């Protein structure tokens, strides 16, 4: 797995990656060596290998390309995949022999067979829409894979001990926010693993885990699945704490609230929620409004606060993620949003809105020739009134103020009082959850 030396997650990413483990599990009758560059390991470019596979995320694209070039100079075949390669497949192909676009489990078996026969295609695709190959050779699955027979993962391939195991129960997202690529990669329809398979995998975990579904609270048409899943997890002999990302809208629905309560009983302790903005116009234009659980006639901020409080009162620590810098934002948006987070006792996580390849926002700005140089700007999304240095100053202020010791202690005490009142919490639970709350805030500050 590629990672740059300046990668913010280098040597401290707490989550064990899944992608290459899934591929190794899909075709187990091959010998694999996993080089995890987030563990600080270096690549031996002289190693005796038949095929090199590189999984790439956005921050490591340049590093990955250089690695691929070095192997190709020796005549070693290179395959590249991962979210960034899926978003930028044709540039990636200039550095590799084959590119995997989208989900790789079913493609990997076919790809290895083709390479052994000397019949490798340039693109192997698992994506919702027909892939425009521009004259290149391509193999594309007719349908997105079912999740009923996910290969057994060999998690021992990793040398590093990660704080959190990763696991998923579903893929797909119907929301399609303009700055997000999930819907393009995994489709707008939800696909699910059998709940018993997910529970069996979780039963083998010894500590924390992260459920990487797009929203662990689900959506209206998926609530029944998550209720069943969390009820089964709660019946395990040992219930471990877990985390995930979620939406606010479940808290505005009676059955959605049941999902949240079941999730907590199964061990949910923390969730990252993409609130995106406190500006109604921004939420509507970005496609994120439906995630807030707010009707058109309701007071948006009041309803968002109500939904936040319900989740918090179940004993769930919330970090609120905001993408700031749309045309309806201004510099004051940063400071007003921080006030909102302070009032609501949520962890403030701010990012300037960025147009990533493979998203509607990127395509729209590129077509209008409005993308700005990200090498000299905080983001590639231009703004009429917010200057680059002002963004830097605002972000520094948010981190310093939002994660100061007084702010951290205030939030910790807020959640401590909730933990104490919960009847299901033992003294050890209260202590453990309070320590987790404090440490998580220190981690976010970094």
Secondary structure, 3 states (H helix, E strand, C coil): CCCCCCCCCCCCCCECCCHHHHHHHHCCCCCCCCCCHHHCCCCCCCCCCCEEEEECCHHHHHHHHHHHHHHHHCCCEEEEECHHHHHCHHHHHCCCCEEEEECCHHHHHHHHHHHHHCCCCCEEEECCCCCCCCCCCEEECCCCCCCCCCCCCCHHHCCCCCCEEEECCEECCCCCCCCCCHHHHHCCCCEECCHHHHHHHHHCCCCCEEECCCCCCCCHHHHHHHHHHHHHHHCCCCCCCEEEEECCHHHHCHHHHHHHHHHHHCCEEEEEEEEECCCHHHHHHHCCHHHHCCCCCCCHHHHHHHHHHHHHHCCCEEEEEEEECCCCCCHHHHHHHHHHHHHHCCEEEEEECCCCCCCHHHHHHHHCCCECCCCCCCCCECCCCCCHHHHHHHHHHHHHHHCCHHHHHHHHHHHHHHHHHCCCCCHHHHHHHHHHHHHHHHHHHC
